């Protein structure tokens, strides 16, 4: 049994909140550079130039890459041979987010009640997804999620008779309805299978996969490419001004499901789909 003090969890979450909001994942930054070369629209090219300048400015000035520093989503993988000491794990996660957003001078956007709408003033509480794994390590991934893109997401409970084309059309229609709202060029996460809540989780998890890694199963890797091609035929373009590149990439995650259902969720991320991780 390995003991980990929750203070280390708190400090790690604090640092990852700041890191994720200032520095894009390297694979995503490279994807933006690559797609900028593919864009043919003069306005679209100019927008890409602005996006790249913004990425560089965030790094050099050590400031958030976007003013919406998002709702903190934490994917926490805990090895079954880990024992936390020194206090409450839940409190450590909350304190980490609180310190990250206040000490990092990040915008605090969370209200404590969805109807009363009073700001918590430290961006807590985060949304935490916990998974128990083998071993004695803890993997923490912090994914700040802005709501310009989050609000454009969708979920549909298909029947098992739905075809691949039906699913591709649903994803494409969701992006089409979103238009310029998610600050394209966007990243599209798709969850297929599970149940109502599981497919939404899968779609959010899909956004955090490396931009260069396709689904390991050929069936879904092919669907990712088909979805991307169809989405980019919409012509929405960078920031909605028209062009060839509406989406940077599409990631699909899938899970077993019930014989009577076929849930599909689409979680849209903006061009700065942020995430940072560390293994302790």
ChimeraX commands (.cxc) that place a marker at each C-alpha (Angstrom):
marker #1 position 0.00,0.00,0.00 radius 0.5
marker #1 position 1.40,3.39,-1.05 radius 0.5
marker #1 position 0.49,6.45,0.98 radius 0.5
marker #1 position -0.06,9.80,-0.76 radius 0.5
marker #1 position -0.70,12.96,1.23 radius 0.5
marker #1 position -3.72,14.83,-0.07 radius 0.5
marker #1 position -1.66,18.04,0.06 radius 0.5
marker #1 position 0.22,16.72,-2.98 radius 0.5
marker #1 position -3.10,16.25,-4.77 radius 0.5
marker #1 position -4.12,19.81,-3.86 radius 0.5
marker #1 position -0.84,21.29,-5.13 radius 0.5
marker #1 position -1.00,19.27,-8.35 radius 0.5
marker #1 position -4.57,20.33,-9.12 radius 0.5
marker #1 position -3.65,23.95,-8.40 radius 0.5
marker #1 position -0.74,23.81,-10.86 radius 0.5
marker #1 position -2.69,21.95,-13.57 radius 0.5
marker #1 position -5.54,24.52,-13.46 radius 0.5
marker #1 position -3.05,27.27,-14.25 radius 0.5
marker #1 position -1.04,25.26,-16.76 radius 0.5
marker #1 position -4.09,24.15,-18.75 radius 0.5
marker #1 position -5.40,27.70,-19.02 radius 0.5
marker #1 position -2.14,29.15,-20.33 radius 0.5
marker #1 position -0.51,26.42,-22.42 radius 0.5
marker #1 position -2.28,24.39,-25.10 radius 0.5
marker #1 position -1.39,20.70,-25.46 radius 0.5
marker #1 position 1.47,20.43,-27.95 radius 0.5
marker #1 position -0.50,18.16,-30.30 radius 0.5
marker #1 position -3.37,20.67,-30.48 radius 0.5
marker #1 position -1.03,23.55,-31.17 radius 0.5
marker #1 position 0.57,21.54,-33.98 radius 0.5
marker #1 position -2.87,20.69,-35.36 radius 0.5
marker #1 position -3.78,24.39,-35.48 radius 0.5
marker #1 position -0.53,25.11,-37.33 radius 0.5
marker #1 position -1.25,22.31,-39.81 radius 0.5
marker #1 position -4.88,23.32,-40.41 radius 0.5
marker #1 position -3.84,26.94,-40.91 radius 0.5
marker #1 position -1.88,25.75,-43.95 radius 0.5
marker #1 position -4.97,23.94,-45.25 radius 0.5
marker #1 position -7.29,26.95,-44.99 radius 0.5
marker #1 position -7.99,28.57,-48.37 radius 0.5
marker #1 position -10.23,31.48,-47.41 radius 0.5
marker #1 position -8.29,34.79,-47.04 radius 0.5
marker #1 position -10.44,35.76,-44.06 radius 0.5
marker #1 position -10.00,32.29,-42.59 radius 0.5
marker #1 position -6.23,32.53,-42.99 radius 0.5
marker #1 position -6.23,35.89,-41.23 radius 0.5
marker #1 position -8.25,34.41,-38.37 radius 0.5
marker #1 position -5.75,31.55,-38.04 radius 0.5
marker #1 position -2.95,34.11,-37.84 radius 0.5
marker #1 position -4.79,35.82,-34.98 radius 0.5
marker #1 position -5.34,32.52,-33.19 radius 0.5
marker #1 position -1.66,31.63,-33.44 radius 0.5
marker #1 position -0.66,35.08,-32.19 radius 0.5
marker #1 position -2.99,34.63,-29.23 radius 0.5
marker #1 position -1.38,31.28,-28.36 radius 0.5
marker #1 position 2.08,32.86,-28.42 radius 0.5
marker #1 position 0.94,35.86,-26.37 radius 0.5
marker #1 position -0.52,33.62,-23.67 radius 0.5
marker #1 position 2.81,31.81,-23.34 radius 0.5
marker #1 position 5.02,34.88,-23.38 radius 0.5
marker #1 position 2.82,36.98,-21.07 radius 0.5
marker #1 position 1.86,34.04,-18.83 radius 0.5
marker #1 position -1.83,34.88,-19.12 radius 0.5
marker #1 position -4.93,32.77,-19.93 radius 0.5
marker #1 position -5.29,31.77,-23.54 radius 0.5
marker #1 position -9.04,32.58,-23.31 radius 0.5
marker #1 position -11.01,34.89,-21.03 radius 0.5
marker #1 position -13.44,32.06,-20.28 radius 0.5
marker #1 position -11.19,29.98,-18.05 radius 0.5
marker #1 position -13.95,27.43,-17.82 radius 0.5
marker #1 position -15.55,25.05,-15.39 radius 0.5
marker #1 position -12.88,22.79,-13.92 radius 0.5
marker #1 position -13.43,19.17,-14.97 radius 0.5
marker #1 position -11.14,16.65,-13.29 radius 0.5
marker #1 position -10.57,13.10,-14.48 radius 0.5
marker #1 position -9.07,11.26,-11.52 radius 0.5
marker #1 position -7.65,7.75,-11.90 radius 0.5
marker #1 position -6.72,6.18,-8.55 radius 0.5
marker #1 position -4.68,3.02,-8.24 radius 0.5
marker #1 position -6.33,0.52,-5.90 radius 0.5
marker #1 position -3.10,0.23,-3.89 radius 0.5
marker #1 position -3.10,3.92,-2.95 radius 0.5
marker #1 position -4.05,5.14,0.52 radius 0.5
marker #1 position -4.66,8.87,0.91 radius 0.5
marker #1 position -3.48,10.45,4.16 radius 0.5
marker #1 position -3.47,13.94,5.66 radius 0.5
marker #1 position -7.12,14.81,5.25 radius 0.5
marker #1 position -10.02,14.67,2.80 radius 0.5
marker #1 position -9.38,13.91,-0.87 radius 0.5
marker #1 position -12.56,15.78,-1.85 radius 0.5
marker #1 position -11.45,18.86,0.08 radius 0.5
marker #1 position -8.00,18.67,-1.51 radius 0.5
marker #1 position -9.52,18.71,-5.01 radius 0.5
marker #1 position -11.67,21.72,-4.13 radius 0.5
marker #1 position -8.78,23.57,-2.51 radius 0.5
marker #1 position -6.59,22.85,-5.51 radius 0.5
marker #1 position -9.13,24.36,-7.88 radius 0.5
marker #1 position -9.74,27.32,-5.55 radius 0.5
marker #1 position -6.02,28.08,-5.29 radius 0.5
marker #1 position -5.45,27.56,-9.00 radius 0.5
marker #1 position -8.10,30.05,-9.99 radius 0.5
marker #1 position -7.46,32.67,-7.31 radius 0.5
marker #1 position -3.65,32.49,-7.21 radius 0.5
marker #1 position -3.49,32.12,-11.00 radius 0.5
marker #1 position -5.79,35.16,-11.50 radius 0.5
marker #1 position -8.17,33.07,-13.60 radius 0.5
marker #1 position -11.77,34.12,-14.10 radius 0.5
marker #1 position -14.15,32.51,-11.61 radius 0.5
marker #1 position -17.33,31.51,-13.44 radius 0.5
marker #1 position -19.12,29.02,-11.18 radius 0.5
marker #1 position -22.41,29.74,-9.41 radius 0.5
marker #1 position -23.27,27.65,-6.36 radius 0.5
marker #1 position -26.89,27.06,-7.38 radius 0.5
marker #1 position -28.15,26.86,-10.99 radius 0.5
marker #1 position -31.22,29.03,-10.26 radius 0.5
marker #1 position -30.05,31.37,-7.50 radius 0.5
marker #1 position -26.92,32.21,-9.56 radius 0.5
marker #1 position -24.57,33.38,-6.79 radius 0.5
marker #1 position -20.88,33.16,-7.80 radius 0.5
marker #1 position -18.71,30.99,-5.53 radius 0.5
marker #1 position -15.79,33.36,-6.27 radius 0.5
marker #1 position -13.14,30.64,-6.52 radius 0.5
marker #1 position -14.48,28.49,-9.39 radius 0.5
marker #1 position -15.41,25.64,-7.07 radius 0.5
marker #1 position -16.75,23.05,-7.01 radius 0.5
marker #1 position -15.20,21.19,-9.94 radius 0.5
marker #1 position -16.83,18.31,-11.79 radius 0.5
marker #1 position -14.90,15.19,-10.77 radius 0.5
marker #1 position -14.92,11.85,-12.59 radius 0.5
marker #1 position -13.20,9.13,-10.55 radius 0.5
marker #1 position -11.97,5.77,-11.84 radius 0.5
marker #1 position -10.29,3.01,-9.81 radius 0.5
marker #1 position -7.40,1.38,-11.65 radius 0.5
marker #1 position -4.72,-1.22,-10.93 radius 0.5
marker #1 position -1.42,-0.21,-9.32 radius 0.5
marker #1 position -0.30,2.46,-6.88 radius 0.5
marker #1 position -0.31,5.65,-8.94 radius 0.5
marker #1 position -2.74,8.54,-9.30 radius 0.5
marker #1 position -3.37,10.21,-12.65 radius 0.5
marker #1 position -4.92,13.67,-12.54 radius 0.5
marker #1 position -6.19,15.39,-15.69 radius 0.5
marker #1 position -7.67,18.88,-15.42 radius 0.5
marker #1 position -9.82,20.06,-18.30 radius 0.5
marker #1 position -11.16,23.64,-18.03 radius 0.5
marker #1 position -14.32,23.76,-20.15 radius 0.5
marker #1 position -15.73,27.03,-21.43 radius 0.5
marker #1 position -19.46,27.23,-21.96 radius 0.5
marker #1 position -19.57,28.91,-25.36 radius 0.5
marker #1 position -18.75,25.46,-26.68 radius 0.5
marker #1 position -20.33,23.40,-23.87 radius 0.5
marker #1 position -23.72,24.98,-24.57 radius 0.5
marker #1 position -23.62,23.69,-28.14 radius 0.5
marker #1 position -23.38,20.02,-27.14 radius 0.5
marker #1 position -26.15,17.46,-27.68 radius 0.5
marker #1 position -27.27,13.93,-26.84 radius 0.5
marker #1 position -29.60,11.59,-28.70 radius 0.5
marker #1 position -30.97,8.18,-27.77 radius 0.5
marker #1 position -30.93,6.30,-31.08 radius 0.5
marker #1 position -32.58,2.94,-31.59 radius 0.5
marker #1 position -30.26,0.01,-32.38 radius 0.5
marker #1 position -31.39,0.15,-36.02 radius 0.5
marker #1 position -29.56,3.47,-36.53 radius 0.5
marker #1 position -26.81,3.31,-39.12 radius 0.5
marker #1 position -23.33,4.77,-39.03 radius 0.5
marker #1 position -24.56,7.39,-41.47 radius 0.5
marker #1 position -27.37,8.35,-39.09 radius 0.5
marker #1 position -24.82,8.95,-36.34 radius 0.5
marker #1 position -22.52,10.91,-38.65 radius 0.5
marker #1 position -25.48,13.06,-39.75 radius 0.5
marker #1 position -26.44,13.75,-36.11 radius 0.5
marker #1 position -22.91,14.86,-35.24 radius 0.5
marker #1 position -22.73,17.03,-38.36 radius 0.5
marker #1 position -26.16,18.56,-37.64 radius 0.5
marker #1 position -25.08,19.39,-34.07 radius 0.5
marker #1 position -22.02,21.24,-35.40 radius 0.5
marker #1 position -24.12,22.98,-38.04 radius 0.5
marker #1 position -26.57,24.26,-35.42 radius 0.5
marker #1 position -23.65,25.43,-33.27 radius 0.5
marker #1 position -22.33,27.63,-36.07 radius 0.5
marker #1 position -19.86,30.24,-34.82 radius 0.5
marker #1 position -20.86,29.94,-31.14 radius 0.5
marker #1 position -18.13,27.44,-30.10 radius 0.5
marker #1 position -15.34,29.66,-31.53 radius 0.5
marker #1 position -14.33,27.38,-34.41 radius 0.5
marker #1 position -12.22,25.75,-35.65 radius 0.5
marker #1 position -13.56,23.37,-33.06 radius 0.5
marker #1 position -12.71,20.00,-31.58 radius 0.5
marker #1 position -15.56,17.49,-31.57 radius 0.5
marker #1 position -15.82,14.75,-28.95 radius 0.5
marker #1 position -18.30,11.95,-29.61 radius 0.5
marker #1 position -19.47,9.29,-27.14 radius 0.5
marker #1 position -21.20,6.19,-28.49 radius 0.5
marker #1 position -22.74,3.51,-26.28 radius 0.5
marker #1 position -23.11,3.09,-22.55 radius 0.5
marker #1 position -26.31,4.67,-21.27 radius 0.5
marker #1 position -27.69,8.23,-21.02 radius 0.5
marker #1 position -24.97,9.59,-18.71 radius 0.5
marker #1 position -22.14,7.32,-19.87 radius 0.5
marker #1 position -22.21,8.50,-23.48 radius 0.5
marker #1 position -21.97,12.13,-22.30 radius 0.5
marker #1 position -18.96,11.20,-20.15 radius 0.5
marker #1 position -17.37,9.47,-23.14 radius 0.5
marker #1 position -17.88,12.55,-25.33 radius 0.5
marker #1 position -16.18,14.76,-22.74 radius 0.5
marker #1 position -13.34,12.24,-22.32 radius 0.5
marker #1 position -12.92,12.14,-26.11 radius 0.5
marker #1 position -12.06,15.86,-26.12 radius 0.5
marker #1 position -9.03,15.12,-23.93 radius 0.5
marker #1 position -7.46,12.56,-26.27 radius 0.5
marker #1 position -4.29,13.64,-28.08 radius 0.5
marker #1 position -5.07,15.34,-31.39 radius 0.5
marker #1 position -2.84,12.94,-33.31 radius 0.5
marker #1 position -4.28,9.71,-31.91 radius 0.5
marker #1 position -7.15,8.07,-33.75 radius 0.5
marker #1 position -9.49,5.54,-32.17 radius 0.5
marker #1 position -7.64,2.20,-32.03 radius 0.5
marker #1 position -10.60,0.37,-33.57 radius 0.5
marker #1 position -10.70,0.85,-37.34 radius 0.5
marker #1 position -14.51,1.08,-37.40 radius 0.5
marker #1 position -14.44,4.19,-35.21 radius 0.5
marker #1 position -11.24,5.63,-36.67 radius 0.5
marker #1 position -12.92,5.57,-40.08 radius 0.5
marker #1 position -16.02,7.25,-38.63 radius 0.5
marker #1 position -13.83,9.98,-37.09 radius 0.5
marker #1 position -12.43,10.76,-40.53 radius 0.5
marker #1 position -15.86,10.68,-42.19 radius 0.5
marker #1 position -17.31,12.99,-39.54 radius 0.5
marker #1 position -14.43,15.43,-39.91 radius 0.5
marker #1 position -14.79,15.51,-43.69 radius 0.5
marker #1 position -18.53,16.10,-43.54 radius 0.5
marker #1 position -18.23,18.77,-40.85 radius 0.5
marker #1 position -15.61,20.64,-42.85 radius 0.5
marker #1 position -17.93,20.64,-45.85 radius 0.5
marker #1 position -20.31,22.87,-43.85 radius 0.5
marker #1 position -18.16,25.91,-44.64 radius 0.5
marker #1 position -18.58,27.53,-41.21 radius 0.5
marker #1 position -14.83,28.14,-41.11 radius 0.5
marker #1 position -12.58,29.81,-38.54 radius 0.5
marker #1 position -14.64,31.89,-36.08 radius 0.5
marker #1 position -17.65,31.41,-38.35 radius 0.5
marker #1 position -16.37,33.64,-41.17 radius 0.5
marker #1 position -16.42,30.84,-43.74 radius 0.5
marker #1 position -13.68,28.57,-44.94 radius 0.5
marker #1 position -12.42,25.06,-45.34 radius 0.5
marker #1 position -11.59,24.31,-41.68 radius 0.5
marker #1 position -14.58,24.19,-39.34 radius 0.5
marker #1 position -13.21,21.40,-37.13 radius 0.5
marker #1 position -9.61,20.52,-36.30 radius 0.5
marker #1 position -10.36,16.88,-35.52 radius 0.5
marker #1 position -13.04,14.50,-34.25 radius 0.5
marker #1 position -12.48,11.95,-31.49 radius 0.5
marker #1 position -14.85,9.07,-30.74 radius 0.5
marker #1 position -14.94,7.04,-27.54 radius 0.5
marker #1 position -17.25,4.02,-27.27 radius 0.5
marker #1 position -18.57,1.60,-24.65 radius 0.5
marker #1 position -20.82,-1.47,-24.38 radius 0.5
marker #1 position -24.54,-0.71,-24.35 radius 0.5
marker #1 position -27.96,-2.32,-23.91 radius 0.5
marker #1 position -29.56,-4.43,-26.66 radius 0.5
marker #1 position -32.44,-1.94,-26.85 radius 0.5
marker #1 position -30.46,1.28,-27.20 radius 0.5
marker #1 position -27.73,3.24,-28.93 radius 0.5
marker #1 position -26.94,6.46,-27.03 radius 0.5
marker #1 position -24.80,9.09,-28.80 radius 0.5
marker #1 position -23.48,12.34,-27.30 radius 0.5
marker #1 position -21.59,15.21,-28.90 radius 0.5
marker #1 position -19.43,17.47,-26.74 radius 0.5
marker #1 position -17.97,20.39,-28.66 radius 0.5
marker #1 position -14.73,22.09,-27.69 radius 0.5
marker #1 position -13.45,25.41,-29.01 radius 0.5
marker #1 position -10.10,25.81,-30.79 radius 0.5
marker #1 position -8.49,26.02,-27.34 radius 0.5
marker #1 position -9.76,22.70,-26.00 radius 0.5
marker #1 position -7.58,22.74,-22.88 radius 0.5
marker #1 position -6.32,19.92,-20.71 radius 0.5
marker #1 position -3.23,19.13,-18.65 radius 0.5
marker #1 position -2.30,16.01,-16.71 radius 0.5
marker #1 position 0.18,14.57,-14.25 radius 0.5
marker #1 position 0.82,11.14,-12.79 radius 0.5
marker #1 position 1.79,10.96,-9.13 radius 0.5
marker link #1:1,2 radius 0.2
marker link #1:2,3 radius 0.2
marker link #1:3,4 radius 0.2
marker link #1:4,5 radius 0.2
marker link #1:5,6 radius 0.2
marker link #1:6,7 radius 0.2
marker link #1:7,8 radius 0.2
marker link #1:8,9 radius 0.2
marker link #1:9,10 radius 0.2
marker link #1:10,11 radius 0.2
marker link #1:11,12 radius 0.2
marker link #1:12,13 radius 0.2
marker link #1:13,14 radius 0.2
marker link #1:14,15 radius 0.2
marker link #1:15,16 radius 0.2
marker link #1:16,17 radius 0.2
marker link #1:17,18 radius 0.2
marker link #1:18,19 radius 0.2
marker link #1:19,20 radius 0.2
marker link #1:20,21 radius 0.2
marker link #1:21,22 radius 0.2
marker link #1:22,23 radius 0.2
marker link #1:23,24 radius 0.2
marker link #1:24,25 radius 0.2
marker link #1:25,26 radius 0.2
marker link #1:26,27 radius 0.2
marker link #1:27,28 radius 0.2
marker link #1:28,29 radius 0.2
marker link #1:29,30 radius 0.2
marker link #1:30,31 radius 0.2
marker link #1:31,32 radius 0.2
marker link #1:32,33 radius 0.2
marker link #1:33,34 radius 0.2
marker link #1:34,35 radius 0.2
marker link #1:35,36 radius 0.2
marker link #1:36,37 radius 0.2
marker link #1:37,38 radius 0.2
marker link #1:38,39 radius 0.2
marker link #1:39,40 radius 0.2
marker link #1:40,41 radius 0.2
marker link #1:41,42 radius 0.2
marker link #1:42,43 radius 0.2
marker link #1:43,44 radius 0.2
marker link #1:44,45 radius 0.2
marker link #1:45,46 radius 0.2
marker link #1:46,47 radius 0.2
marker link #1:47,48 radius 0.2
marker link #1:48,49 radius 0.2
marker link #1:49,50 radius 0.2
marker link #1:50,51 radius 0.2
marker link #1:51,52 radius 0.2
marker link #1:52,53 radius 0.2
marker link #1:53,54 radius 0.2
marker link #1:54,55 radius 0.2
marker link #1:55,56 radius 0.2
marker link #1:56,57 radius 0.2
marker link #1:57,58 radius 0.2
marker link #1:58,59 radius 0.2
marker link #1:59,60 radius 0.2
marker link #1:60,61 radius 0.2
marker link #1:61,62 radius 0.2
marker link #1:62,63 radius 0.2
marker link #1:63,64 radius 0.2
marker link #1:64,65 radius 0.2
marker link #1:65,66 radius 0.2
marker link #1:66,67 radius 0.2
marker link #1:67,68 radius 0.2
marker link #1:68,69 radius 0.2
marker link #1:69,70 radius 0.2
marker link #1:70,71 radius 0.2
marker link #1:71,72 radius 0.2
marker link #1:72,73 radius 0.2
marker link #1:73,74 radius 0.2
marker link #1:74,75 radius 0.2
marker link #1:75,76 radius 0.2
marker link #1:76,77 radius 0.2
marker link #1:77,78 radius 0.2
marker link #1:78,79 radius 0.2
marker link #1:79,80 radius 0.2
marker link #1:80,81 radius 0.2
marker link #1:81,82 radius 0.2
marker link #1:82,83 radius 0.2
marker link #1:83,84 radius 0.2
marker link #1:84,85 radius 0.2
marker link #1:85,86 radius 0.2
marker link #1:86,87 radius 0.2
marker link #1:87,88 radius 0.2
marker link #1:88,89 radius 0.2
marker link #1:89,90 radius 0.2
marker link #1:90,91 radius 0.2
marker link #1:91,92 radius 0.2
marker link #1:92,93 radius 0.2
marker link #1:93,94 radius 0.2
marker link #1:94,95 radius 0.2
marker link #1:95,96 radius 0.2
marker link #1:96,97 radius 0.2
marker link #1:97,98 radius 0.2
marker link #1:98,99 radius 0.2
marker link #1:99,100 radius 0.2
marker link #1:100,101 radius 0.2
marker link #1:101,102 radius 0.2
marker link #1:102,103 radius 0.2
marker link #1:103,104 radius 0.2
marker link #1:104,105 radius 0.2
marker link #1:105,106 radius 0.2
marker link #1:106,107 radius 0.2
marker link #1:107,108 radius 0.2
marker link #1:108,109 radius 0.2
marker link #1:109,110 radius 0.2
marker link #1:110,111 radius 0.2
marker link #1:111,112 radius 0.2
marker link #1:112,113 radius 0.2
marker link #1:113,114 radius 0.2
marker link #1:114,115 radius 0.2
marker link #1:115,116 radius 0.2
marker link #1:116,117 radius 0.2
marker link #1:117,118 radius 0.2
marker link #1:118,119 radius 0.2
marker link #1:119,120 radius 0.2
marker link #1:120,121 radius 0.2
marker link #1:121,122 radius 0.2
marker link #1:122,123 radius 0.2
marker link #1:123,124 radius 0.2
marker link #1:124,125 radius 0.2
marker link #1:125,126 radius 0.2
marker link #1:126,127 radius 0.2
marker link #1:127,128 radius 0.2
marker link #1:128,129 radius 0.2
marker link #1:129,130 radius 0.2
marker link #1:130,131 radius 0.2
marker link #1:131,132 radius 0.2
marker link #1:132,133 radius 0.2
marker link #1:133,134 radius 0.2
marker link #1:134,135 radius 0.2
marker link #1:135,136 radius 0.2
marker link #1:136,137 radius 0.2
marker link #1:137,138 radius 0.2
marker link #1:138,139 radius 0.2
marker link #1:139,140 radius 0.2
marker link #1:140,141 radius 0.2
marker link #1:141,142 radius 0.2
marker link #1:142,143 radius 0.2
marker link #1:143,144 radius 0.2
marker link #1:144,145 radius 0.2
marker link #1:145,146 radius 0.2
marker link #1:146,147 radius 0.2
marker link #1:147,148 radius 0.2
marker link #1:148,149 radius 0.2
marker link #1:149,150 radius 0.2
marker link #1:150,151 radius 0.2
marker link #1:151,152 radius 0.2
marker link #1:152,153 radius 0.2
marker link #1:153,154 radius 0.2
marker link #1:154,155 radius 0.2
marker link #1:155,156 radius 0.2
marker link #1:156,157 radius 0.2
marker link #1:157,158 radius 0.2
marker link #1:158,159 radius 0.2
marker link #1:159,160 radius 0.2
marker link #1:160,161 radius 0.2
marker link #1:161,162 radius 0.2
marker link #1:162,163 radius 0.2
marker link #1:163,164 radius 0.2
marker link #1:164,165 radius 0.2
marker link #1:165,166 radius 0.2
marker link #1:166,167 radius 0.2
marker link #1:167,168 radius 0.2
marker link #1:168,169 radius 0.2
marker link #1:169,170 radius 0.2
marker link #1:170,171 radius 0.2
marker link #1:171,172 radius 0.2
marker link #1:172,173 radius 0.2
marker link #1:173,174 radius 0.2
marker link #1:174,175 radius 0.2
marker link #1:175,176 radius 0.2
marker link #1:176,177 radius 0.2
marker link #1:177,178 radius 0.2
marker link #1:178,179 radius 0.2
marker link #1:179,180 radius 0.2
marker link #1:180,181 radius 0.2
marker link #1:181,182 radius 0.2
marker link #1:182,183 radius 0.2
marker link #1:183,184 radius 0.2
marker link #1:184,185 radius 0.2
marker link #1:185,186 radius 0.2
marker link #1:186,187 radius 0.2
marker link #1:187,188 radius 0.2
marker link #1:188,189 radius 0.2
marker link #1:189,190 radius 0.2
marker link #1:190,191 radius 0.2
marker link #1:191,192 radius 0.2
marker link #1:192,193 radius 0.2
marker link #1:193,194 radius 0.2
marker link #1:194,195 radius 0.2
marker link #1:195,196 radius 0.2
marker link #1:196,197 radius 0.2
marker link #1:197,198 radius 0.2
marker link #1:198,199 radius 0.2
marker link #1:199,200 radius 0.2
marker link #1:200,201 radius 0.2
marker link #1:201,202 radius 0.2
marker link #1:202,203 radius 0.2
marker link #1:203,204 radius 0.2
marker link #1:204,205 radius 0.2
marker link #1:205,206 radius 0.2
marker link #1:206,207 radius 0.2
marker link #1:207,208 radius 0.2
marker link #1:208,209 radius 0.2
marker link #1:209,210 radius 0.2
marker link #1:210,211 radius 0.2
marker link #1:211,212 radius 0.2
marker link #1:212,213 radius 0.2
marker link #1:213,214 radius 0.2
marker link #1:214,215 radius 0.2
marker link #1:215,216 radius 0.2
marker link #1:216,217 radius 0.2
marker link #1:217,218 radius 0.2
marker link #1:218,219 radius 0.2
marker link #1:219,220 radius 0.2
marker link #1:220,221 radius 0.2
marker link #1:221,222 radius 0.2
marker link #1:222,223 radius 0.2
marker link #1:223,224 radius 0.2
marker link #1:224,225 radius 0.2
marker link #1:225,226 radius 0.2
marker link #1:226,227 radius 0.2
marker link #1:227,228 radius 0.2
marker link #1:228,229 radius 0.2
marker link #1:229,230 radius 0.2
marker link #1:230,231 radius 0.2
marker link #1:231,232 radius 0.2
marker link #1:232,233 radius 0.2
marker link #1:233,234 radius 0.2
marker link #1:234,235 radius 0.2
marker link #1:235,236 radius 0.2
marker link #1:236,237 radius 0.2
marker link #1:237,238 radius 0.2
marker link #1:238,239 radius 0.2
marker link #1:239,240 radius 0.2
marker link #1:240,241 radius 0.2
marker link #1:241,242 radius 0.2
marker link #1:242,243 radius 0.2
marker link #1:243,244 radius 0.2
marker link #1:244,245 radius 0.2
marker link #1:245,246 radius 0.2
marker link #1:246,247 radius 0.2
marker link #1:247,248 radius 0.2
marker link #1:248,249 radius 0.2
marker link #1:249,250 radius 0.2
marker link #1:250,251 radius 0.2
marker link #1:251,252 radius 0.2
marker link #1:252,253 radius 0.2
marker link #1:253,254 radius 0.2
marker link #1:254,255 radius 0.2
marker link #1:255,256 radius 0.2
marker link #1:256,257 radius 0.2
marker link #1:257,258 radius 0.2
marker link #1:258,259 radius 0.2
marker link #1:259,260 radius 0.2
marker link #1:260,261 radius 0.2
marker link #1:261,262 radius 0.2
marker link #1:262,263 radius 0.2
marker link #1:263,264 radius 0.2
marker link #1:264,265 radius 0.2
marker link #1:265,266 radius 0.2
marker link #1:266,267 radius 0.2
marker link #1:267,268 radius 0.2
marker link #1:268,269 radius 0.2
marker link #1:269,270 radius 0.2
marker link #1:270,271 radius 0.2
marker link #1:271,272 radius 0.2
marker link #1:272,273 radius 0.2
marker link #1:273,274 radius 0.2
marker link #1:274,275 radius 0.2
marker link #1:275,276 radius 0.2
marker link #1:276,277 radius 0.2
marker link #1:277,278 radius 0.2
marker link #1:278,279 radius 0.2
marker link #1:279,280 radius 0.2
view
